[in-house]
Amino acid sequence: MIIITHIEIDLRVSCWDEVEVDLTVITLTVFILLEST
């Protein structure tokens, strides 16, 4: 149970990291687009 839970937590953390990176990239892209216009 502990191992399974640990793996689930790892998966959630890695998924959250990916989402966070995506949001950062989107924010930077929008900022650059706004600045360039």
Contacts in CASP RR format, 6 or more apart in sequence:
PFRMAT RR
TARGET T0000
AUTHOR 0000-0000-0000
METHOD contacts of the structure
MODEL  1
MIIITHIEIDLRVSCWDEVEVDLTVITLTVFILLEST
END
